[in-house]
């Protein structure tokens, strides 16, 4: 598997070290795209539409790459990539409660809104951290050896 395919394809496996390195790259790239889009939007009011499109494209690519990365990491420990949907049980209600309008309607106030955001963020980061700490499972149904890594 070549380097470009490795980033955009969910088949195969990824061991812990390449997982952590790729996760750092994905977060850094997402932060950079966000910073550039915000700078363009604040500096050039007529280009706000272009900055929004750039941000959405960057976020979409970042989401796809991280989904592929987590899928390969789950394969490495012998689980299906669909397991990455399980944290959504806490993330979706947490983000819903973090929305100020929803928090007000639910009677949670500002503290409830902050708590909802922290629950969502903690669940997401906790899932990624635990996934990166579980050792490789050896040969399994997804591959007989750890796939060639990009690093």
ROFI-158622 format. One line per field, with one value per atom (N, C-alpha, C): residue number from 1; x, y, z. Coordinates in Angstrom, 1 decimal. Layout:
BEGIN
i <- c(NUM,...);
X <- c(X,...);
Y <- c(Y,...);
Z <- c(Z,...);
//
This chain:
BEGIN
i <- c(1,1,1,2,2,2,3,3,3,4,4,4,5,5,5,6,6,6,7,7,7,8,8,8,9,9,9,10,10,10,11,11,11,12,12,12,13,13,13,14,14,14,15,15,15,16,16,16,17,17,17,18,18,18,19,19,19,20,20,20,21,21,21,22,22,22,23,23,23,24,24,24,25,25,25,26,26,26,27,27,27,28,28,28,29,29,29,30,30,30,31,31,31,32,32,32,33,33,33,34,34,34,35,35,35,36,36,36,37,37,37,38,38,38,39,39,39,40,40,40,41,41,41,42,42,42,43,43,43,44,44,44,45,45,45,46,46,46,47,47,47,48,48,48,49,49,49,50,50,50,51,51,51,52,52,52,53,53,53,54,54,54,55,55,55,56,56,56,57,57,57,58,58,58,59,59,59,60,60,60,61,61,61,62,62,62,63,63,63,64,64,64,65,65,65,66,66,66,67,67,67,68,68,68,69,69,69,70,70,70,71,71,71,72,72,72,73,73,73,74,74,74,75,75,75,76,76,76,77,77,77,78,78,78,79,79,79,80,80,80,81,81,81,82,82,82,83,83,83,84,84,84,85,85,85,86,86,86,87,87,87,88,88,88,89,89,89,90,90,90,91,91,91,92,92,92,93,93,93,94,94,94,95,95,95,96,96,96,97,97,97,98,98,98,99,99,99,100,100,100,101,101,101,102,102,102,103,103,103,104,104,104,105,105,105,106,106,106,107,107,107,108,108,108,109,109,109,110,110,110,111,111,111,112,112,112,113,113,113,114,114,114,115,115,115,116,116,116,117,117,117,118,118,118,119,119,119,120,120,120,121,121,121,122,122,122,123,123,123,124,124,124,125,125,125,126,126,126,127,127,127,128,128,128,129,129,129,130,130,130,131,131,131,132,132,132,133,133,133,134,134,134,135,135,135,136,136,136,137,137,137,138,138,138,139,139,139,140,140,140,141,141,141,142,142,142,143,143,143,144,144,144,145,145,145,146,146,146,147,147,147,148,148,148,149,149,149,150,150,150,151,151,151);
X <- c(0.8,0.0,0.9,0.7,1.5,1.1,1.8,1.6,0.2,-0.1,-1.4,-2.6,-2.5,-3.6,-3.7,-2.6,-2.6,-3.4,-3.4,-4.1,-5.6,-6.0,-7.4,-8.1,-7.6,-8.2,-8.3,-9.4,-9.6,-9.3,-8.9,-8.5,-7.1,-6.9,-5.6,-5.6,-4.4,-4.1,-3.1,-3.2,-2.2,-1.8,-0.6,-0.1,-0.1,0.3,0.2,1.0,2.3,3.2,2.7,2.5,2.0,0.6,-0.2,-1.5,-1.3,-0.5,-0.2,0.4,1.3,1.9,0.9,0.1,-0.9,-2.0,-2.4,-3.4,-2.8,-1.6,-1.0,-1.0,-0.7,-0.7,-2.1,-3.1,-4.5,-5.0,-4.7,-5.1,-4.4,-3.1,-2.3,-2.8,-3.1,-3.7,-5.0,-5.9,-7.2,-7.1,-6.2,-6.0,-5.5,-4.5,-4.0,-5.1,-5.9,-6.9,-7.9,-8.3,-9.2,-8.5,-7.3,-6.6,-6.5,-6.2,-6.1,-7.5,-8.5,-9.9,-10.4,-10.1,-10.5,-9.7,-8.4,-7.6,-8.1,-8.4,-9.0,-10.3,-11.2,-12.5,-12.4,-11.5,-11.4,-10.7,-9.8,-9.0,-9.7,-10.4,-11.0,-12.5,-13.3,-14.8,-15.4,-15.0,-15.7,-15.4,-14.3,-13.9,-14.4,-15.3,-15.8,-16.4,-17.1,-17.6,-16.5,-15.4,-14.3,-13.6,-13.5,-12.9,-13.8,-15.1,-16.0,-15.9,-15.8,-15.7,-14.4,-13.3,-12.0,-12.0,-12.7,-12.8,-13.6,-14.7,-15.6,-14.8,-14.1,-13.4,-12.3,-11.6,-10.5,-11.1,-12.2,-12.8,-13.3,-13.8,-14.3,-13.1,-12.0,-10.9,-10.3,-10.2,-9.7,-10.6,-11.9,-12.8,-12.7,-12.5,-12.4,-11.1,-10.0,-8.7,-8.7,-9.3,-9.3,-10.2,-11.3,-12.2,-11.4,-10.7,-9.8,-8.8,-8.2,-7.1,-7.7,-8.8,-9.4,-9.9,-10.4,-10.8,-9.7,-8.5,-7.4,-6.9,-6.9,-6.5,-7.4,-8.7,-9.6,-9.4,-9.1,-8.7,-7.5,-6.5,-5.3,-5.6,-6.6,-6.9,-8.1,-8.4,-9.4,-10.8,-11.1,-12.5,-12.9,-14.2,-14.7,-14.6,-14.4,-14.4,-15.7,-16.8,-18.1,-18.0,-17.1,-17.0,-16.7,-16.3,-16.0,-17.3,-18.4,-19.7,-20.2,-19.6,-20.1,-20.0,-18.9,-18.8,-19.9,-20.5,-21.5,-22.7,-22.9,-23.9,-23.8,-22.5,-22.3,-22.0,-21.4,-21.0,-22.1,-23.1,-24.2,-25.1,-25.5,-26.2,-25.4,-24.1,-23.2,-23.1,-23.0,-23.0,-24.4,-25.4,-26.8,-26.9,-26.5,-26.6,-25.6,-24.5,-23.6,-24.2,-25.1,-25.8,-26.6,-26.3,-26.9,-28.4,-29.0,-30.5,-31.1,-30.4,-30.9,-30.7,-29.6,-29.3,-30.4,-30.7,-31.7,-33.1,-33.5,-34.7,-34.8,-33.7,-33.6,-33.5,-33.3,-33.1,-31.7,-30.7,-29.4,-28.6,-28.9,-28.1,-26.8,-25.9,-24.6,-23.7,-23.8,-23.0,-23.3,-24.6,-24.9,-24.4,-24.4,-23.9,-22.4,-21.6,-20.2,-20.0,-20.8,-20.6,-20.9,-21.9,-22.2,-21.1,-20.5,-19.3,-18.1,-17.9,-16.8,-17.0,-18.3,-18.6,-18.3,-18.8,-18.5,-17.0,-16.3,-14.9,-14.1,-14.5,-13.8,-14.0,-15.3,-15.6,-14.8,-14.7,-14.0,-12.5,-11.9,-10.4,-10.1,-11.0,-10.8,-10.8,-11.8,-11.8,-10.6,-10.1,-8.9,-7.7,-7.6,-6.5,-6.5,-7.6,-7.7,-7.4,-7.9,-7.6,-6.1,-5.4,-4.0,-3.2,-3.8,-3.0,-3.2,-4.2,-4.4,-3.4,-2.7,-1.7,-2.3,-1.5,-1.9,-2.4,-3.4,-4.0,-3.3,-2.3,-1.8,-2.6,-2.4,-3.1,-4.6,-5.4,-6.9,-7.6,-8.9,-9.6,-9.4,-8.8,-8.6,-7.2,-6.3,-5.0,-4.1,-3.2,-2.3,-1.1,-0.8,0.3,0.0,0.7,0.4,0.8,-0.1,0.1,1.3,1.8,2.9,2.5,3.2,2.8,3.5,2.9,3.4,4.6,4.9,6.0,7.2);
Y <- c(-1.2,0.0,1.2,2.1,3.3,4.4,5.4,6.4,7.1,7.5,8.2,7.2,6.0,5.0,4.8,4.8,4.5,5.5,6.8,7.8,7.8,7.4,7.5,6.1,5.1,3.7,3.1,2.5,1.9,0.4,-0.2,-1.6,-1.8,-3.0,-3.3,-3.0,-2.8,-2.6,-1.5,-0.9,0.1,-0.2,-0.3,-0.6,0.7,0.6,1.8,3.0,2.8,3.9,4.7,4.1,4.8,5.5,4.8,5.4,6.7,6.8,8.0,9.1,8.7,9.7,10.3,9.4,9.8,10.7,10.3,11.1,12.5,12.6,13.9,14.7,14.1,14.8,15.3,14.4,14.7,15.9,15.9,17.0,18.3,18.2,19.4,20.0,19.1,19.6,20.2,19.6,20.2,21.5,21.7,22.9,24.0,23.6,24.5,25.0,24.1,24.4,25.4,25.1,26.0,27.4,27.4,28.7,29.5,28.9,29.6,30.1,29.2,29.7,30.8,30.8,31.9,33.2,33.1,34.2,34.9,34.0,34.5,35.2,34.6,35.1,36.4,36.6,37.9,39.0,38.6,39.6,40.0,39.1,39.5,39.1,40.1,39.9,39.3,39.8,39.2,37.7,37.2,35.9,34.9,35.4,34.5,33.2,33.3,32.1,31.2,31.6,30.8,30.1,30.9,30.4,29.4,29.6,28.6,27.3,27.4,26.2,25.5,26.2,25.7,24.9,25.6,25.0,23.7,23.7,22.5,21.4,21.7,20.7,20.1,21.0,20.5,19.7,20.0,19.3,17.9,17.9,16.6,15.7,16.2,15.4,14.9,15.7,15.3,14.3,14.4,13.4,12.1,12.1,10.8,10.1,10.9,10.3,9.7,10.5,9.9,8.7,8.7,7.5,6.3,6.5,5.4,4.9,5.9,5.6,4.8,5.2,4.5,3.1,3.0,1.7,0.7,1.2,0.3,-0.1,0.9,0.6,-0.4,-0.3,-1.3,-2.7,-2.7,-4.0,-4.6,-3.8,-4.3,-5.0,-4.6,-5.2,-6.2,-6.5,-7.6,-7.2,-5.9,-5.4,-4.8,-4.8,-4.2,-2.7,-2.0,-0.6,0.1,-0.7,-0.1,0.2,-0.4,-0.1,1.4,2.1,3.6,4.4,3.7,4.4,4.4,3.5,3.3,4.6,5.4,6.6,7.6,7.5,8.5,8.5,7.4,7.3,8.4,8.8,9.9,11.2,11.1,12.4,13.1,12.5,13.2,13.9,13.2,14.0,15.0,14.8,15.8,17.1,16.9,18.0,18.7,17.9,18.5,19.4,18.9,19.7,20.9,20.8,21.9,23.1,22.8,23.9,24.7,26.1,26.9,26.9,26.9,26.9,25.6,24.5,23.2,23.1,23.6,23.6,24.5,25.6,26.5,25.8,25.1,24.4,23.3,22.6,21.5,21.9,23.2,23.8,23.5,23.4,23.0,24.3,25.4,26.6,26.5,27.5,27.6,26.5,26.1,25.1,23.7,23.5,22.3,22.2,23.4,23.5,23.1,23.7,23.4,21.9,21.4,20.0,19.1,19.4,18.6,18.6,19.8,19.9,19.0,19.1,18.4,16.9,16.4,15.0,14.5,15.3,14.9,14.9,15.9,16.0,14.9,14.7,13.7,12.3,12.0,10.7,10.5,11.5,11.4,11.2,12.0,11.9,10.7,10.3,9.0,7.8,7.8,6.7,6.6,7.7,7.7,7.3,7.7,7.4,5.9,5.4,4.0,3.1,3.5,2.8,2.7,3.8,3.9,3.1,2.8,2.1,0.6,0.1,-1.4,-2.0,-3.1,-3.7,-4.4,-4.6,-5.3,-6.7,-7.2,-8.5,-9.7,-9.5,-10.7,-11.0,-12.1,-12.4,-12.5,-12.0,-12.0,-12.0,-11.9,-12.0,-10.8,-9.8,-8.6,-8.6,-9.3,-9.4,-10.4,-11.0,-11.9,-11.2,-10.1,-9.3,-7.8,-7.1,-5.6,-5.1,-4.3,-3.8,-2.8,-2.7,-1.7,-0.4,0.3,1.6,2.8,3.9,5.1,5.7,5.4,6.0,5.0);
Z <- c(0.0,0.0,0.0,-1.0,-1.0,0.0,0.2,1.2,1.0,-0.2,-0.4,-0.1,-0.6,-0.3,1.2,1.9,3.3,4.1,3.7,4.3,4.0,2.9,2.4,2.3,2.8,2.7,4.0,4.4,5.7,5.8,4.7,4.7,5.3,5.9,6.5,7.9,8.4,9.9,10.1,11.3,11.7,13.1,13.4,14.7,15.5,16.8,17.7,17.3,17.0,16.7,15.5,14.4,13.2,13.5,14.3,14.7,15.4,16.4,17.1,16.2,15.4,14.5,13.5,12.9,11.9,12.6,13.8,14.6,14.8,15.2,15.4,14.1,13.0,11.7,11.4,11.6,11.3,12.1,13.4,14.3,13.9,13.6,13.2,11.9,10.9,9.6,9.8,10.7,10.9,11.6,12.5,13.2,12.2,11.3,10.3,9.3,8.8,7.9,8.6,9.9,10.6,10.8,11.1,11.3,10.0,8.9,7.6,7.2,7.4,7.0,7.8,9.1,10.0,9.6,9.3,8.9,7.6,6.7,5.4,5.6,6.4,6.6,7.4,8.3,9.1,8.3,7.4,6.7,5.4,4.8,3.5,3.5,3.9,4.0,2.7,1.5,0.3,0.1,0.7,0.5,1.6,2.4,3.5,2.9,1.8,1.1,0.8,0.2,-0.2,1.1,2.1,3.4,4.0,3.9,4.4,3.6,2.3,1.5,1.8,1.9,2.2,3.6,4.6,5.9,5.8,5.1,5.0,4.3,3.2,2.5,3.4,4.1,5.0,6.1,6.6,7.7,7.2,6.0,5.4,5.1,4.6,4.3,5.7,6.7,8.0,8.6,8.5,9.0,8.3,7.0,6.2,6.6,6.7,7.0,8.4,9.4,10.7,10.8,10.1,10.0,9.5,8.4,7.9,8.9,9.6,10.5,11.7,12.2,13.4,12.9,11.7,11.2,11.1,10.6,10.5,11.9,12.8,14.2,14.9,14.7,15.2,14.5,13.3,12.6,13.3,13.7,14.3,15.6,16.3,17.6,17.4,16.2,15.9,15.9,15.8,15.8,14.5,14.2,13.0,13.1,12.0,11.9,12.4,12.4,12.9,14.4,15.1,16.6,16.8,15.9,16.1,16.2,15.9,16.1,17.6,18.4,19.8,20.6,20.5,21.3,21.0,19.8,19.4,20.4,21.1,22.1,23.2,23.4,24.4,23.7,22.5,21.9,21.3,20.7,20.1,21.2,22.3,23.3,24.0,24.1,24.7,23.9,22.6,21.7,21.6,21.7,21.7,22.9,24.1,25.3,25.3,24.5,24.5,23.7,22.8,22.1,23.0,23.1,24.1,24.1,22.9,22.7,23.3,23.0,23.6,25.1,25.5,27.0,27.7,27.1,27.8,27.8,26.7,26.6,27.6,27.8,28.7,30.2,30.4,31.7,32.3,31.4,31.9,32.2,31.5,31.7,31.1,31.4,30.8,31.3,32.6,33.2,32.5,32.2,31.5,30.1,29.5,28.1,28.1,29.0,29.1,29.5,30.4,30.8,29.6,28.8,27.6,26.6,26.4,25.5,26.1,27.4,28.0,27.9,28.1,27.9,26.5,25.5,24.1,23.8,24.2,23.9,24.7,25.9,26.7,26.2,25.7,25.1,23.9,23.0,21.7,22.0,22.8,23.1,23.9,24.8,25.5,24.6,23.7,22.7,21.9,21.4,20.6,21.4,22.7,23.5,23.9,24.3,24.6,23.4,22.3,21.1,20.8,21.0,20.8,21.8,23.0,24.0,24.0,23.3,23.3,22.4,22.9,22.0,20.8,19.8,18.6,19.0,18.3,18.6,17.9,17.1,16.4,15.2,14.5,13.3,13.6,12.7,12.9,11.5,11.5,10.2,9.3,9.8,8.9,8.1,8.7,8.0,8.9,8.3,9.0,9.6,9.2,9.7,9.7,10.4,10.4,9.1,8.5,7.1,7.1,6.0,5.8,6.2,7.0,7.5,6.6,6.7,6.0,6.6,7.8,8.5,8.7);
//
